[in-house]
Amino acid sequence: MYTYFRTWRINGTWVAMHDQLHQWVRLDNDREPSPSEAVLDSQSVKTAAGVSEQVGWDAGKLIKGRKRFLSVDTLGLVLRVLVTAANVGERAGGKRVLKRVKRMDKAVSRLHTIWVDGGYDGNPFRVWVMDVCRWIVQVVLRPEQTKGFVLLKKRWVVERTFGWLMQSRRLVRDYELLPETSETLIYIAMIRLMVRRLA
């Protein structure tokens, strides 16, 4: 089984299956195959003992482990994912995952707006996205003087996707030696979710 898993990871079969199912689920929800808006966010997770490659310390979340950068459409379906050490900054990781989204070509031909939180705020990141990707960045900030849970426009979509991923036991913590394997397991979790929706 591992041989098939590794071969399909390397040759892109898992991502190809994911992308085809992504289009079918969008069509099943009466949406265009290409999304017009996407949401970007990251999640830091602890790594298991023995995992040493690309592991870092997230000073904001006080977590030693890895960071998952997720770009999703407005249905919460993953476009592209990037797994890095937890000490990688939001803007640096955001640029890398958006480059992956941009390489999807026709699958994101209608994409024009990226919704982000305050971690991606700042003119350099906004200008980079406009120059390199030709998309608009919309920052959604938490209202000042609010306490507890607040439902934030568009940002809740990616948070729900993180919740879906946490239902997969293998993704609650990062057990994988290679970040690429972690990325593939996220795609597989989404494949499982999308197949169930289409069944």
Secondary structure, 3 states (H helix, E strand, C coil): CHHHHHHHHHHCHHHHHHHHHHHHHHHHCCCCCCCCEEEEEEEEEEECCCCCCCCEEECCCCEEEEEEEEEEECCCCEEEEEEEECCCCHHHHHHHHHHHHHCCHHHHCCCCEEEECHHHCCHHHHHHHHHHHCCEEEECCCCCCCCCCCCCCCHHHHHHHHHHHHCCHHHCCECCCCHHHHHHHHHHHHHHHHHHHHC
